[in-house]
Amino acid sequence: MSQRPKKLGRRHFLTGLGGFALAIPFLPSLEKQASGASAAARPNFFYLGSDHGGCWDDNFFPTSAMPNSVQAASGHTVTSGPLSAPVSGGTARMSAVLNASSAALSSALVAKMNVLRGLDVPWYIAHNTGLHLGNFARNDGNGGDNLVVAAMGMRPTIDQLMANSSSFYTSTDTATTKLKAMIMNSGRQLSWSFAVPTQGVQSAVQSVQGVNSSLQLFNSIFGGDPPAGPAPRKPVVDKILANYKSLRQGNTRLSAADKARLDTHIAMLAQLQSSLNARVSCTRPSTPTEDTNSHRSGSKSDTAKYGQLWMDVVAAAFACGASRIGVLGFGDTAGFSDYSGTDWHHDVAHQWYQDPPQGFLVQSYQGLFEQVFVYLAAKLEQLDAGNGQTVLDNSLLVWSQESGMETHGSYGVPVVTFGGAAGSMNSGLYCDYRQNGQSGAVMSLAQAAGGMGSAKMSSYVTYPGMLYEQWLASAIQLMGVPKSEFELWKDSSGNLEHGVGTPYLGADKPYAAHYGSLASSYFQNASNLLPFLAKA
């Protein structure tokens, strides 16, 4: 049975110079009527996000680092000390999770690493993919706090704020930037952007889908350069700009929703045109012979290969200046463990307080740390960036999780970094931002576990520290993006909100006792750089 070919009306195209036509999105408001009628080093940023958390602090954080530096923070004193990874039997070890082969995790690499402890989202965010990079409204609504914050609206994540910042990508980057942000989607969506970045807070916020194939990502960056010769042609979008403005501003039948659709479409095409004209500034790497789609079947080696194939593309892009931002939402880490069941989420992640599940969590996070995160750091450390620097020196690599020590609890979310952020960041530090010994805000893990589980939980306590949104604000500023480009929202009283993420304080006693209120120095100073991290 033949199908009648679909016809496109004149309103489905914008016409430009020389008769050039550009398809535009379907605009219901019009259609309805029509039918009726080098220089300095440039920093790179990579984020690795994993699900759940639930790893006991004693298993995750270093045990040998002793504080030797003290600073006053917003409301209390914080400490830091040098990282140390003693080598035994060929393994460099900081903790049960933070250890790897000494051949990869060398003392030089440890000196370019940071471990940050005591960073909180002070309300019960529970299941989410938005904590990682600052869109706290992207949670699963498992509680009153979640719903309140979700109602306050979605916000762009720091990777996309960087990608659309003229402070991060300057005009000199246009010639070599093939892809502003490499969003690697393994089933966990961590990245959100303004639909029309130039409109700022007036724009809707939408998820950035990314790609689920490492080979597809490689080919989108290195698949071929424009031939040498004349200067790049005038961007396609420029050719139809007058026609676009006429339709956008002069047609009274165009609805507000369709104006937004048209703006989003033009912004997307402008970015695509820029990437097509860019030329990679290095010899094209060999096309990979394997793809992530063929891996992650369940074995440890296969799971490692899956992560490493992504990291290989990230390393090549950073080395060539083809992209300077990467985000991988890795999802759960079951493939790095000996768990043989079928429900990791409930059998392991939700049973974090039991000894056997905790063992699986530790094993899985150690595998992700060594086989993916250290793998990338070591690879970048071997790439010469000139002037005695490596590509790692010019990068900030971050690994963080959905939760802290208590699965779905967002206090003490661990953050691990590698790199010097192009000279702006100190490294080799273990920073503890908690207010240790604060009896009025003590957090009992036995209570969090409902009195069940391992005997090790019975006496373990911890304390609140500083805001995770201050960490996000620190990270984006270390990348060269000023406060004016992320302090975009005001509260109900018209006061500027600080930090990255939605300022909110839960009513649970530890949070309320420590953070006080949204007017406290913790929230008011949330756009300031965290202590110890920034170079003078």
Buried (B, 14 or more C-beta within 10 A) or exposed (E): EEEEEEEEEEBBBBBBEEEEBBEBEEBEBBBEEBEEEEEEBBBBBBBBBBBBBBBBBEBBBBEBBEEEEEEEBBBBEBBBBBBBBEBEEEBBBBBBBBBBBBEBBBBEBBEBBBBBBBBBBBBBBBBBBBBBBBBBBBBBEBBEBBEBBBEBEBBBBBBBBBBBBEBBBEEEBEBBBBBBBBBBBBEBBBBBBBBBBEBEEEBBBBBBEBBBBBBBBBBBBBEEEEEEEEEBEEBBBEBBBEBBEEBBEEBEEBEEEBBBBBBBBBBBBBBEBBBEBBBBEEEEBEEBEBBBEBBBEEEBEEBBBBBBBBBBBBBBBBBBBBBBBBBBBBBBBBBBBEBEEEEBEEBBBBBBBBEEBBBBBBBBBBBBBBBBBBBBBBBBBEBEBEEEBBBBBBBBBBBBBBBBBBBBBBBBBBBBBBBBBBEBBBBBBBBBBBBBEBEEBBBBBBEBBEEEBBEBBEEBEBBBBBBBBBBBBBBBBBBBBEBEBBBBBEEEEEEEBBBBBBBBBBEBEBBBBBBBEBEBBBBBBBBBBBBBBBEE
